């Protein structure tokens, strides 16, 4: 299973096109949209190539593979342009036996986690910089932001494949990674 994680597109049509090209190139099974899809928000500058309508049209072409959650900049009106549900504050995925909690990060975040158990994954956006760490047995992932990176980070996205989450820059280079299945990964490497 390959999953492309995107957070905080903020209506950037060029970055959306670039990420959907990544999805096509890597034959992803699913796209996890972590909120702030169309609107740039009142505290952010307008993104390069800001075009919510074109962004929505491109994403709609992938509607059967998208699981999306609402961000703090997403409004009810955004749903009128998008042909996939995006108004929930969270969604659950179960991938290869692991539970992945998807959210934007403005309600649930690493300082205010939902009820999770060791081995679960918490995936969020909102902060515009990537992270991959484990706390109390819970994997905490953030793919970063493809168009408005913050705190000195680079623009990027996340990719899950073969039990491994990678935060990736827009040139395709891995920034950081977290392995969900370390023993099986080691077995694969030695085989």
N, C-alpha and C positions, 0 to 999 in steps of 0.2 A: 504494500500500500504506500503510495506517494501522496503526500498532502503539502500543498503550497500554503503557507501562512502569510497573510497580508494584513497589516494594520495601518490605519491612518492614511488612506489614499487622499483624502481631502479634495476630491474632485480633479486631481491631476490626470488629465487624459494621456499625456506622453508616458508617465510612469505606469499607468494602468496598462497601456499597450505593451510596454516593455515587460511587465510582469506576466501578462497573458501569453506573450511570446515564450517566456520561461516555462509556463505551464504546458504549452504545446510542445516545446522542445523536449521536456522531461516526461511527457505523457503522464501528467499527474491524474490521480483518481479523484481528488477532491481539492477544493479551495476553501480555506477557512478565513473568512473576512472578520477581522476583530474590531469593527466599528469605525466611525468617522469616515464614512465612505464618500459622500458627495460634497458636503459643505466644508469650507476652510475654517470656520469658527471665528468668533469675534476677537480672540486673542492671538490668532495666527495671521501671518501675512498670506496673501493669495499665493497659491502654489503656481509653479511654472506650468503654463498650458492649462490653467484652470478652466474646466469645461464640464460641469456636472452632467449635462445631458449626454454628451459623447461618452463620458465615463460610464454612465448607466447603460447606454446602448452596448458598449463593449462587454460589460459584465453580464448583461442579459443573455449574451450568446453562450455563456457558461452556466446558466441558471440551474441546470440539472446536476451540476457538480459543486455548487456553492452552499456552504453552511455559513450564515452570517449572524452577527449580533449587533445590537444598537450601541452606538457610542454617544458621548455627551454632545457632539455636534450634529447628530442625526435627528431629524424631525419626522413627524408623521407624514408630511408632504413628500419626503424622500421616497417613501414606499410607493407613491404613485408612479414613479419613474422606474422602479426596480421590480422585476418579475420573479423575485425570490423573496421569501420572508426575511426581514431584518430588524423587526421591532422588539425582539426579545432581549432582555438584559444578559442572558446567558444561554448556552446550549451545551449539551453533553455529546461527546463522541466516544465510542468504544472501538479502539483500534488494537488489533493483535492482543486482546485481553487486557489492555490498559484503558482506564477511564481518563478522558481528557475534558476538562472543564474550560469552555471558551467564554470569554467575557471581554469587555473593552478595558476595564481597569479603573473607571471613575466611581463605581459602586463597590465592586469586589476588587481587591488588589493584594499585593504581598503583605501589607500591614493589616489587612482585614479579609482574610481568606474565608471562603465558604466552607461548609463541613466536608472536608476531604480526609482521606486515609493515606497512610504511607503507600507509596507506589503510584498514587494518582498524579495527574499532570494538571497544572494550572497555567493556561495560556491566555495572555492578555496583550493589549496594545497601550494606547493612551500616553505613555511617557516619551515616546519618540526616540528611544535608544534601545539597543538589543541587550538581552541578558539571558543567561542559562545557568541556573544554580539549583541546588537541592537544600531544602530546609525541613527538618523533622521527617525525612523520607518522602517529601513531596517535591516533585520536579516543578520548577517555576520557570516559565519560558516567556520571552518577549522577542518577537522577530525584528523589532526596530521599526523605522518609518522609511518608506521609499522616497518621500519628497520633502519632508521638513525635519531632518534629523536634529536632535538636540544634545546638549552636554558633550560636545566634541565628537560625537559618533558620526559614522558615515551612513548614507542612505542604504537601506537594505530590506530584506524579507527573510522568511524562515522556510525551511524545507524539512519535512519528516520523511524518512525512508529507512527501512530495515532496522527499526528500533532506535533510530538516532535522529535527534533534532539538531539542525544546523542553522545558525544565523549567518546569512550570506549577504555580501555587499552587492551592489547593482552590477558589478563586473563578473559576478559568479564566484568570488573568492570567499571561502569560509572564514568568518570572523570568530565564532565560538561554536562549541557543540556540547551536547548532553546526550549520553547514551542510556536508553531505558533498559536495554537487555545486555548488560556487559558480558555476562558469561556466554550467551549465545553468539555475541559478536566475536569474542575471542575464539570460540569454536569454529566459526566461519573462517576467521583469518588463518587458523592453523590447518584447516582442511585442504 
